């Protein structure tokens, strides 16, 4: 259980760092991918915390970013 706690906290830190890093990326498509990946790490952390509001928020955040990546890919084609 202790090891899971450490992994979950590291996952939360990585997610926060990826989203923060994504803010500074100029390419919109790459930025959205960083946001989605960071959101996945934070989703794992929020599931570990058993915080339903945060889980829902992360699912919406990830979905919005993946939709944006899809729109950009379709626009480029």
QUIZI-V364086 format. One record per helix or strand of 2 or more residues. SS is the DSSP state (~ for helix, > for strand). FROM is the first residue (numbers start at 0). LEN is the number of residues. If there is no record, write none. Layout:
ss/from/len
SS/FROM/LEN
SS/FROM/LEN
This chain:
ss/from/len
~/1/22
~/27/22
~/51/25
